[in-house]
């Protein structure tokens, strides 16, 4: 059972890494080309909207941002 959990954790960690790499690629492509990039969509507009929503919620947005950052910083692939 422990081996299954380790392999599932490794799979989810790998998929998260791929997702973050695709997000970085989408941001770079959107900045170079501008506007909607095929396949990636309006990623920069979505990020701006997310930051605006977190900022308009005051303390709740700050807590949510802290939780998101904690989740990404405390994961391990081992």
C-alpha contacts under 8 A as a table, 3 or more apart, distances in Angstrom:
res1	aa1	res2	aa2	distance
1	X	4	X	5.15
1	X	5	X	6.41
2	X	5	X	5.11
2	X	6	X	6.18
3	X	6	X	5.06
3	X	7	X	6.15
4	X	7	X	5.17
4	X	8	X	6.08
5	X	8	X	5.04
5	X	9	X	5.98
6	X	9	X	5.04
6	X	10	X	6.09
6	X	78	X	7.53
7	X	10	X	5.00
7	X	11	X	6.10
8	X	11	X	5.02
8	X	12	X	6.17
9	X	12	X	5.22
9	X	13	X	6.05
9	X	77	X	7.09
10	X	13	X	5.05
10	X	14	X	6.07
10	X	77	X	5.39
10	X	78	X	6.95
11	X	14	X	5.11
11	X	15	X	6.19
12	X	15	X	5.10
12	X	16	X	6.11
13	X	16	X	5.07
13	X	17	X	6.22
13	X	75	X	7.77
13	X	76	X	7.46
13	X	77	X	5.93
14	X	17	X	5.08
14	X	18	X	6.26
14	X	77	X	7.72
15	X	18	X	5.06
15	X	19	X	6.11
16	X	19	X	4.98
16	X	20	X	6.16
17	X	20	X	5.13
17	X	21	X	6.20
18	X	21	X	5.07
18	X	22	X	6.17
19	X	22	X	5.10
19	X	23	X	6.13
20	X	23	X	4.96
20	X	24	X	6.24
21	X	24	X	5.12
21	X	25	X	6.19
22	X	25	X	4.96
22	X	26	X	6.04
23	X	26	X	5.03
23	X	27	X	6.23
23	X	43	X	7.85
24	X	27	X	5.16
24	X	28	X	6.29
25	X	28	X	5.19
25	X	29	X	6.10
26	X	29	X	5.10
26	X	30	X	5.99
26	X	37	X	7.82
26	X	40	X	5.80
26	X	43	X	6.67
27	X	30	X	5.13
27	X	31	X	6.13
27	X	43	X	6.58
27	X	44	X	6.26
28	X	31	X	5.15
28	X	32	X	6.15
29	X	32	X	5.12
29	X	33	X	5.88
29	X	34	X	7.58
29	X	37	X	7.08
30	X	33	X	5.29
30	X	34	X	4.83
30	X	35	X	6.23
30	X	36	X	6.84
30	X	37	X	6.03
30	X	42	X	7.76
30	X	43	X	7.46
30	X	44	X	6.96
31	X	34	X	5.27
33	X	37	X	7.33
34	X	37	X	7.40
35	X	42	X	6.78
36	X	40	X	7.45
36	X	41	X	5.03
36	X	42	X	4.91
36	X	43	X	7.88
37	X	40	X	5.52
37	X	41	X	5.28
37	X	42	X	6.88
38	X	41	X	5.89
40	X	43	X	6.47
42	X	45	X	5.35
42	X	46	X	6.31
43	X	46	X	5.07
43	X	47	X	6.23
44	X	47	X	5.09
44	X	48	X	6.14
45	X	48	X	5.10
45	X	49	X	6.12
46	X	49	X	5.04
46	X	50	X	6.16
47	X	50	X	5.04
47	X	51	X	6.23
48	X	51	X	5.21
48	X	52	X	6.07
49	X	52	X	5.00
49	X	53	X	6.07
50	X	53	X	5.12
50	X	54	X	6.17
51	X	54	X	5.13
51	X	55	X	6.00
52	X	55	X	5.04
52	X	56	X	6.08
53	X	56	X	5.22
53	X	57	X	6.43
53	X	61	X	7.49
54	X	57	X	5.44
54	X	58	X	7.14
54	X	60	X	7.72
54	X	61	X	4.20
54	X	62	X	6.82
54	X	64	X	7.62
54	X	65	X	7.33
55	X	58	X	5.79
55	X	61	X	6.01
55	X	62	X	7.46
56	X	61	X	7.31
57	X	60	X	5.65
57	X	61	X	4.90
57	X	62	X	7.87
58	X	61	X	5.36
58	X	62	X	6.35
59	X	62	X	4.96
59	X	63	X	6.14
60	X	63	X	5.11
60	X	64	X	6.14
61	X	64	X	5.02
61	X	65	X	6.07
62	X	65	X	5.08
62	X	66	X	6.16
63	X	66	X	5.00
63	X	67	X	6.24
64	X	67	X	5.11
64	X	68	X	6.22
65	X	68	X	5.10
65	X	69	X	6.15
66	X	69	X	5.17
66	X	70	X	6.00
67	X	70	X	4.99
67	X	71	X	6.13
68	X	71	X	5.21
68	X	72	X	6.45
69	X	72	X	5.25
69	X	73	X	6.09
70	X	73	X	5.17
70	X	74	X	5.96
71	X	74	X	5.58
71	X	75	X	6.62
72	X	75	X	6.06
